Amino acid sequence: QFRQKADTFSLGVCNGCQLMALLGWIPGMTSIAESEQPRFIHNKSGRFESRFGTVKILDSPAVMLRDMAGSTLGVWISHGEGQAHFPQRAILDFVQDARLAPLRFVNDSDEPTEVYPFNPNGSPLGIAALCSVDGRHLAMMPHP
C-alpha cells in the first residue's frame, strides 16, 4: 500500500537497494517475472570494494535527484554485491530508454564507464542506481 500511494517516496541505499530490486520496486515494471527482475549481484572483481568513487547524475524522473542532472559527485562505495544484473537485455534497454538509471559511475573524463576501478562492481553502462518509472522510488548502491 505504501508503494502505491501517490504521496510517498522511498530511498534504498546498499542493502536497501538490493531489497528494493528484489521486491520489484525498481524499475517498477509490473509485468516482470521474478526470474527476470533486475537485481544486484557479486562484484565482477570478486572483492568487497570499500573506497571513494565518482558518480554522475543523469536526467531522470527520480524526485530525489530533481534539478541535479549533470552534477558529478564523490561518494563512498562499500559493497560486495553491487553489480546491477539484468537477466533480460530488453529490460536493460527499457531502463536506458526510460531514463531509469539516474546515477552512473564515471571515469576521469566524466563519462559513464564499465571499466574497473572507476566502476567498482562491473555494472553495465556504469549503473549505480535505479528508479521507478514515476520517480518516487530510488535505489542506489553507493552511500550518499
Backbone bond lengths (Angstrom), bond angles and torsions (degrees), N, CA, C in turn:
res aa  C-N    CA-C-N  psi(-1)  N-CA   C-N-CA  omega(-1)  CA-C   N-CA-C  phi
1 Q - - - 1.443 - - 1.523 110.67 -
2 F 1.335 117.03 -39.97 1.461 120.58 179.66 1.523 110.30 -58.72
3 R 1.311 116.38 -47.57 1.468 120.94 -177.29 1.513 111.77 -60.84
4 Q 1.303 118.12 -34.81 1.464 122.38 -176.04 1.525 113.71 -81.35
5 K 1.337 118.00 -18.49 1.463 120.20 -179.09 1.527 109.90 -67.73
6 A 1.324 116.04 130.35 1.462 121.01 -176.37 1.522 113.31 -69.57
7 D 1.333 118.60 -15.47 1.459 120.78 -177.23 1.529 112.68 -106.09
8 T 1.323 118.19 23.76 1.459 122.15 177.97 1.525 110.13 -119.49
9 F 1.327 115.55 159.18 1.452 121.28 172.26 1.520 107.45 -148.62
10 S 1.335 116.54 163.52 1.456 119.76 -179.46 1.519 110.34 -146.56
11 L 1.327 114.89 154.65 1.456 123.48 177.41 1.520 107.61 -130.22
12 G 1.315 116.24 124.59 1.460 121.66 175.33 1.517 108.95 -115.85
13 V 1.334 117.13 122.81 1.459 122.05 -178.76 1.529 108.88 -116.30
14 C 1.322 116.83 132.89 1.461 125.06 176.94 1.536 111.06 57.54
15 N 1.328 118.82 -105.32 1.463 119.24 179.15 1.522 110.63 -64.89
16 G 1.323 117.59 -31.57 1.461 121.36 175.01 1.515 111.36 -65.61
17 C 1.318 116.67 -34.50 1.464 122.27 175.76 1.527 109.51 -63.94
18 Q 1.318 116.13 -46.39 1.465 120.53 179.00 1.527 110.58 -60.33
19 L 1.322 116.81 -43.43 1.459 121.36 -179.51 1.525 111.30 -64.30
20 M 1.329 117.12 -45.36 1.465 119.72 -179.79 1.532 111.04 -61.07
21 A 1.319 116.78 -35.46 1.468 119.72 177.34 1.531 110.18 -67.61
22 L 1.328 116.64 -47.04 1.469 119.76 -178.65 1.527 112.40 -63.99
23 L 1.334 116.31 -31.39 1.462 120.38 177.69 1.532 112.41 -78.85
24 G 1.329 116.35 -11.82 1.460 120.25 -179.59 1.516 114.05 82.70
25 W 1.338 117.47 13.70 1.467 120.23 179.29 1.517 111.18 -69.83
26 I 1.324 115.75 -29.63 1.458 120.73 176.13 1.519 108.03 -127.16
27 P 1.284 122.86 137.14 1.452 124.86 -2.54 1.531 113.96 -75.08
28 G 1.318 118.29 1.89 1.458 120.85 172.91 1.517 114.73 84.65
29 M 1.303 116.48 19.54 1.464 120.36 176.32 1.521 107.49 -77.99
30 T 1.296 118.59 122.25 1.463 121.78 -171.94 1.524 114.03 -73.70
31 S 1.303 118.16 -16.87 1.463 118.91 -173.85 1.531 113.81 -103.76
32 I 1.322 118.97 18.99 1.463 121.38 -179.94 1.522 109.77 -85.00
33 A 1.324 116.34 127.73 1.460 120.76 173.57 1.528 108.23 -67.34
34 E 1.326 116.70 148.29 1.463 120.64 -178.38 1.526 111.84 -53.42
35 S 1.320 117.51 -40.02 1.462 121.40 -178.45 1.531 112.50 -68.56
36 E 1.323 117.41 -17.16 1.461 121.33 -178.70 1.531 112.87 -107.53
37 Q 1.329 117.08 0.78 1.464 121.84 -179.92 1.529 109.51 -65.81
38 P 1.334 117.88 129.75 1.464 119.00 173.23 1.529 110.18 -56.19
39 R 1.319 115.50 146.90 1.460 120.84 -178.94 1.525 108.81 -152.49
40 F 1.304 116.19 173.19 1.465 121.21 -179.70 1.521 108.51 -112.17
41 I 1.335 115.43 124.62 1.464 121.67 -173.99 1.533 109.83 -120.55
42 H 1.348 116.21 -179.56 1.465 122.15 -178.16 1.526 112.12 -52.72
43 N 1.318 114.93 140.10 1.458 121.48 177.33 1.530 109.96 -57.63
44 K 1.320 116.70 143.44 1.467 120.35 177.64 1.520 111.58 -60.34
45 S 1.324 117.13 -28.21 1.465 120.58 -179.88 1.524 111.42 -68.14
46 G 1.344 116.52 -17.85 1.457 120.17 -176.99 1.519 112.84 75.22
47 R 1.336 116.29 9.03 1.460 120.63 -176.42 1.520 110.78 -123.78
48 F 1.319 114.49 158.34 1.456 121.27 168.91 1.519 106.22 -76.66
49 E 1.317 117.34 125.28 1.466 122.35 -178.02 1.520 108.54 -104.78
50 S 1.327 116.61 120.50 1.462 121.30 179.23 1.522 107.72 -135.82
51 R 1.345 114.81 101.18 1.460 120.27 -177.27 1.518 109.96 -171.27
52 F 1.317 114.93 -178.07 1.451 121.78 178.45 1.526 108.43 -88.49
53 G 1.326 117.69 139.80 1.456 122.50 178.10 1.518 110.47 -137.53
54 T 1.320 115.24 -179.67 1.455 120.79 -177.68 1.521 109.86 -127.43
55 V 1.332 115.09 133.30 1.458 121.53 178.35 1.531 109.62 -128.75
56 K 1.320 114.55 154.92 1.455 121.54 175.62 1.523 107.89 -119.44
57 I 1.322 116.03 139.61 1.463 121.50 177.83 1.519 108.31 -93.85
58 L 1.324 115.85 125.92 1.456 121.83 178.56 1.524 110.19 -102.58
59 D 1.307 115.97 163.61 1.453 121.02 175.77 1.527 108.95 -61.50
60 S 1.330 116.42 134.39 1.463 121.41 -177.67 1.517 109.09 -163.07
61 P 1.336 117.07 171.48 1.464 119.48 174.33 1.532 113.68 -80.77
62 A 1.325 119.86 -0.36 1.468 122.99 -175.28 1.530 111.38 -61.13
63 V 1.335 116.38 115.47 1.466 120.51 -177.00 1.532 112.12 -65.09
64 M 1.324 118.01 -31.59 1.460 120.04 -178.38 1.520 113.21 -75.88
65 L 1.323 116.66 -10.05 1.461 120.69 178.66 1.524 111.81 -114.84
66 R 1.320 115.78 12.73 1.477 120.83 -178.26 1.528 110.63 -54.98
67 D 1.313 114.92 136.38 1.469 123.88 178.67 1.528 113.20 65.26
68 M 1.333 118.12 17.62 1.461 120.89 178.80 1.525 112.30 -109.93
69 A 1.335 118.64 -2.40 1.462 121.70 -178.28 1.528 110.03 -55.06
70 G 1.324 114.97 136.09 1.455 121.55 -178.79 1.517 113.50 95.35
71 S 1.328 117.24 -12.89 1.468 120.94 179.43 1.525 110.09 -75.46
72 T 1.317 116.31 140.62 1.454 122.89 173.63 1.519 106.77 -116.67
73 L 1.331 115.81 129.06 1.461 121.18 -172.89 1.520 111.82 -132.59
74 G 1.310 115.70 149.90 1.447 121.18 169.72 1.518 108.77 -86.05
75 V 1.317 117.22 137.17 1.469 121.81 179.70 1.522 109.28 -139.42
76 W 1.330 114.52 155.73 1.458 119.54 175.77 1.517 109.19 -84.81
77 I 1.317 115.37 137.18 1.459 123.30 177.99 1.523 106.66 -115.04
78 S 1.330 117.00 131.10 1.457 120.65 179.92 1.518 108.70 -155.60
79 H 1.351 115.65 81.31 1.459 118.67 -178.13 1.528 111.95 -157.73
80 G 1.302 114.50 155.00 1.461 121.87 174.91 1.513 112.11 -110.08
81 E 1.329 115.92 -19.24 1.464 121.57 179.59 1.527 109.15 -126.90
82 G 1.334 116.37 73.58 1.453 120.69 -176.72 1.511 115.30 -118.37
83 Q 1.323 116.50 2.34 1.464 119.83 -177.64 1.533 110.67 -75.89
84 A 1.321 116.20 117.82 1.462 120.23 176.15 1.529 107.97 -66.62
85 H 1.323 115.59 125.56 1.468 121.66 -177.13 1.517 108.71 -121.07
86 F 1.317 115.44 128.24 1.460 122.34 179.86 1.524 107.94 -119.29
87 P 1.347 117.94 101.25 1.467 120.21 -179.00 1.533 112.81 -59.53
88 Q 1.322 117.17 -25.25 1.465 121.19 179.34 1.526 109.83 -120.14
89 R 1.315 116.99 122.81 1.473 121.33 179.57 1.537 110.91 -57.71
90 A 1.325 117.01 -34.63 1.467 120.39 -178.59 1.530 111.27 -61.04
91 I 1.332 117.49 -32.79 1.467 120.23 179.28 1.528 109.77 -72.83
92 L 1.325 117.64 -40.62 1.462 120.41 174.70 1.529 109.88 -60.02
93 D 1.327 116.97 -42.98 1.465 120.75 178.59 1.528 110.65 -61.87
94 F 1.343 117.42 -41.41 1.464 121.19 177.64 1.526 110.67 -62.57
95 V 1.324 116.37 -45.95 1.472 121.49 179.28 1.526 109.54 -57.77
96 Q 1.302 116.35 -44.34 1.466 121.07 -179.95 1.537 110.73 -64.95
97 D 1.321 116.88 -49.24 1.471 121.24 -177.54 1.526 112.78 -65.03
98 A 1.335 117.04 -35.27 1.472 121.51 -178.55 1.538 112.26 -88.28
99 R 1.323 117.33 2.70 1.477 123.14 178.29 1.527 112.19 61.52
100 L 1.342 116.38 42.68 1.463 121.31 -176.38 1.529 113.61 -97.79
101 A 1.328 116.53 9.62 1.470 121.40 175.53 1.527 107.50 -119.38
102 P 1.335 117.09 79.06 1.458 121.19 -168.68 1.522 116.76 -78.51
103 L 1.308 117.64 -10.29 1.456 121.26 -176.19 1.511 107.89 -126.98
104 R 1.333 116.99 127.73 1.467 121.41 -178.13 1.517 110.61 -130.00
105 F 1.332 116.43 140.48 1.456 120.64 170.16 1.522 107.23 -69.68
106 V 1.335 116.78 136.56 1.460 120.77 -177.70 1.522 111.51 -125.04
107 N 1.331 114.45 158.59 1.464 121.52 177.89 1.535 109.50 -91.28
108 D 1.325 115.92 -171.88 1.464 120.23 -177.83 1.531 112.83 -67.96
109 S 1.329 117.56 -13.90 1.462 121.62 176.33 1.524 111.52 -94.61
110 D 1.340 116.74 9.13 1.464 123.32 178.31 1.531 112.10 65.59
111 E 1.333 116.35 31.60 1.466 122.26 179.25 1.522 109.61 -112.12
112 P 1.345 118.03 136.49 1.471 119.78 175.52 1.531 110.06 -53.66
113 T 1.322 115.39 139.59 1.461 119.11 -174.42 1.521 112.57 -142.06
114 E 1.321 114.43 154.45 1.460 122.44 172.08 1.526 110.37 -106.28
115 V 1.328 116.66 0.68 1.459 122.59 -173.73 1.531 111.49 -83.26
116 Y 1.327 115.06 129.45 1.461 122.74 175.43 1.525 108.00 -77.73
117 P 1.287 122.26 141.20 1.450 129.20 9.43 1.537 114.08 -93.05
118 F 1.340 118.03 -2.39 1.468 119.49 -179.84 1.529 110.61 -58.49
119 N 1.310 116.38 -43.50 1.461 122.68 174.67 1.531 105.24 -100.67
120 P 1.323 118.42 102.93 1.458 121.40 -170.71 1.527 115.00 -72.93
121 N 1.322 117.80 -13.90 1.461 118.75 -175.30 1.518 114.68 -121.76
122 G 1.329 118.57 -9.35 1.453 121.03 178.60 1.518 114.28 86.26
123 S 1.317 117.85 17.22 1.468 120.56 179.78 1.522 110.91 -62.24
124 P 1.343 117.23 140.02 1.457 119.79 178.08 1.526 110.61 -61.70
125 L 1.321 115.55 141.21 1.464 122.81 177.41 1.526 112.68 60.87
126 G 1.324 117.01 15.58 1.461 121.19 179.95 1.519 114.15 73.73
127 I 1.320 117.84 17.19 1.467 122.01 -174.42 1.529 111.41 -58.96
128 A 1.351 114.79 124.37 1.460 121.52 178.04 1.522 111.79 -118.92
129 A 1.344 116.98 -5.77 1.471 121.37 -179.28 1.520 109.19 -158.76
130 L 1.324 114.82 156.18 1.463 122.47 173.27 1.515 108.10 -133.53
131 C 1.332 115.98 149.14 1.460 119.80 175.36 1.517 109.30 -129.83
132 S 1.319 115.11 164.78 1.463 120.96 177.53 1.527 109.27 -76.83
133 V 1.311 115.49 162.81 1.463 121.65 -178.69 1.526 110.99 -57.69
134 D 1.337 117.25 -38.81 1.464 119.87 -179.75 1.535 112.87 -83.49
135 G 1.328 117.36 -4.05 1.455 122.14 175.80 1.517 116.16 80.12
136 R 1.338 117.66 0.17 1.466 120.02 -176.00 1.522 113.27 -81.25
137 H 1.310 117.91 -18.72 1.469 120.85 -177.37 1.520 108.81 -121.12
138 L 1.322 115.47 124.62 1.455 122.74 -176.54 1.524 108.83 -126.33
139 A 1.318 115.68 131.22 1.458 121.92 177.31 1.525 107.76 -125.85
140 M 1.334 115.73 124.64 1.471 119.86 -179.67 1.512 110.09 -130.76
141 M 1.327 115.11 144.24 1.452 119.74 179.70 1.532 111.67 -82.13
142 P 1.341 120.66 -44.43 1.469 118.80 178.16 1.526 111.09 -66.60
143 H 1.317 114.57 162.34 1.469 121.25 -178.63 1.526 109.42 -98.76
144 P 1.341 118.00 107.27 1.472 118.97 -176.83 1.525 111.88 -70.65
